[in-house]
C-alpha cells in the first residue's frame, strides 16, 4: 500500500510491478539513490525496476518509524526499541530481498540492521542450512565432497559454526586464503558474526584489506576448489549475482 504523504509536494516511486508509492521529500532524502534522481529530474515518477512493492513498503515503514524515533525525548533508546521490533516482524524469507533493496536505495541504517539480523539468524547454523537459506546449489558430487573432506580433514575438525570458524581462525593456508576476495556487503555480514571481544587476525588483516583495496568477488572459484567451506564466504555474493545485481 502506498504511503499517504502529508504535503501535496510528494515524490512518486514506481516499483517492479508498476505500483506507485507517494512519499514526502523528507522520506526521499533518506534514500540517496532516489534523491539523486530527483535532483536531476524532479518532474516524473521514479522507476525502481529491481524493487518489489513489499520491499519498498517495508523500507518506507522503517524510515517513518526512524523519523518518529528521532523526534523522541531519548532518540537512541527509541531507535533501539523500534529496530528490535521491526527486525522481529520480518520472516527469514523477507531478509535477503530487503537487504538488496536497502543496498540499492542506499538506506544505510536499515542495511546495517538487516545484516545484524541475518548474522544472528545463521551464526550457529550448518553449512547446509546457510546454502539453503541463500539458494546456493551444491555444485560437486558426493565423491568429490568426500575426497575434499578427507584431504582437508583438519579444516572441518571441530568446526561447530560459522562464528566458531572466525573466533578460532581455522582457515586454509595463507596462499589458499588469497582466493577469498569478497565485496563490502559480505564483509559487513561477516563482521556482524564476530563478537566484539574476539580479535580475528584473518578478518582484520585479510578480508578487510582486500575490501579496502577494491577487490570484488571472483565467482566460480568455489567450484574449482570444491570446498564446501567457501560457500559460506560467498553466500551473499552468489545470491546477489543470481539477481543480476552488482554490489561489489
N, C-alpha and C positions, 0 to 999 in steps of 0.2 A: 504494500500500500504506500502510495507516495506521500511525502511529508507535506503538511499544510503550513507554509511559512506565514509569519505574521504580516510581513510587508508585501506590498504589491511588486516591489523590486526583487523578484525572485530569479533564480537560475534553474534552467531545465536540464535534467540529465536523462539520457536515453539509454536503457540497458540493452543487453543482447537480445531479449525477447521483444523489444520495442516499447516497453512500458516507460512512461515519463514520470520522473520524480522531480518535484519542485523543492528547492532548498533555498535558504536565506544566504545572502552574501557572507555572513559571519561563518556559517557552516562550510561554505565553499572555500573559505580561506584556510580551513583545517585540512583541505585536500589539495596539496600543492600541484598535483597533476591537473586537476580541474581549474585551479586558479590561473595556471599558466595559459590555458586555452582561453579563459575569459579575458585575460589581458590582451590577447591577440585578436579575438573575435567574440565580443560580448553579446552579439545580437541573436545568435541561433542556438538551438538545443545542442548540448554537448554529447556526442555519441560515446558510449562506453561498451564497445562490441565484445570485450572479453569478460565483462562482469554481469552476472545474473542478478535479477531483481532481489532474490533472497539475500545475497551477499550485500548489495547496496543498502537494502533496508536495515540490515544489522549494523553496517558502518554508520549510517545516519543516526540510528538509535544510540550507538556508542558515543558519537560526537555530541548529541543532545544531552546525554547524561553526564558527559565530561564537562560540558559548559555549566550545567547545574551544580556539579560538584565544585567547580572553580569559584562559584559565587557563594559557596557556603562559608560559614564563620571559620571552620577548620577545614580548609580545602584539601589538605593532604590526607586527613582521615576520611573525608567524604569520597575522595577519589579511590582510596584503597578499598573502601566498603563497596562502592558501586562496581569496581572492576572485578572483585571477588564474586559478586552476584552475577555479573554479566558472563564471566567465564563458566560459572556453574550451569548457566542456562543453555550452553552450547553442547550439542551432541558431538561425538567423535567424528561423524561424517561431515559435520559443518566446518571443522577446524582448518583443514588444508585449503579448501576453496576460499575460505575467508582470509587466510594468510596471504594467498596470492592476490586477492582483491585489495587488501590493505597495502601490499607492496606496490601494486600498480598505481594506486591513488596516493601513495607515499604518506599514509597515516601512521607515523612512526610509533606513537604511544600504543595504538591498537596492535600494531605489528609486534612490539615487544611483549605485550600481554599475551598474545596468542602463541608466541614462541615459548614462553614460560609454561603456558597451559599444555602445549604439545609435549614439551620436555618432561613435565610431571607425568603425563599420560603414558609415555613409553619408557621411562627411566629404568624400570625393573622388568621389562618385558623381554621375551626371547627374540632372536634374530628373525625367526619365522613370523612372529607377531608383527614386528616392525615392517617386514617385507609386505605382509598382507595389508597393513594399515596404509602404506604408501602406494600400493598397487604395483609392486615390483615382482616381475616374473622370474622364477628360478631358472637361470639360463644354462645350467650344466647338469649332466646326468648323475644318477646316484653313484656310479662307479667313479666319476671324476671327483665328486664331493668326498667320497670315502678316501680316495687316493690323496687328496689335498690334506684332509684331516690327519691322515697317517703321517705324511711328510712334515706337517707343521703342528704336531700334537701339542707342543709347548704353548702355542698361541691360544689354544682353546682350553687348556688345562686350568681348571679353577675359575674360569670366567663365569661370573654369576649374572652380570647385567652390563648394559652399555655404560652406566655410570662407573661400575667397578673397573671396567677396562681403562678408563681415563684416570681414575683415582690411583691405580697401581702401575700406570704407564706400561701396560702389557701390549706392546705393539710389535710389528715386524722390525727387521733390521733398519738402520738409518737409510741404507741405499734403497730398500723397498719402500720406505715411508715417503721418499721423494715423489712417488707416484700420486700420493694423496694431494690433489690440488682442488680446493673447494671454493665455493662462492660465499659471499658475505651472509646470505640467508641461512645456509647450512652452518656457518660459523656461529651465528647468533644462537641457533638451536643447540649446538654442541656446548657453547659457553653456559647456557642455562642448565645443562646437565651436571656441570662441575660444581660441587659445593664450595662455598666461599672459603672454608678452612682448608681446602685441599689445593696444593700447588701442582699443577700438571705440567711438567717440563716440556713434554711433547707439544701440548696445545699452545703454551706460551711462546716457545721458540720455533716451533714448526708451522703449524696451521696458521697462526696469527700472522707470521711473517709472510707466508705465501699470499694471504688475502691482501695484506698491505702492498705487496709487490704487484698486485693486479692480475694474478693468475686466475684462470677460470677452470671450471670442471672439465676434465678430459673424459667425456662419456665413452664407454667402450673398454676402458682399462680394467674395469671389474670383470668383464667377460674373459679377457686374456689371462688374468691371474687365476680365474676360477676360485676366487676366495670369498667365501660367504661373509667373512668379516667386513669386507669393503662395502657391502650393500648398505650397511648402517651409515657409513660416512656419506654415501652418495644419495641417500634416500630422497631428500628434498630436491636435489638437482635433477634426478631422474624423473620424479613426479612433475616437476615444473617443465622439463623438456617435452614430456609427453603431452603437455597442454600448449605447446608451441609458444611458451612464454620465456623470453630471455631475461634472466635476472642476475646473471653473473657479471 
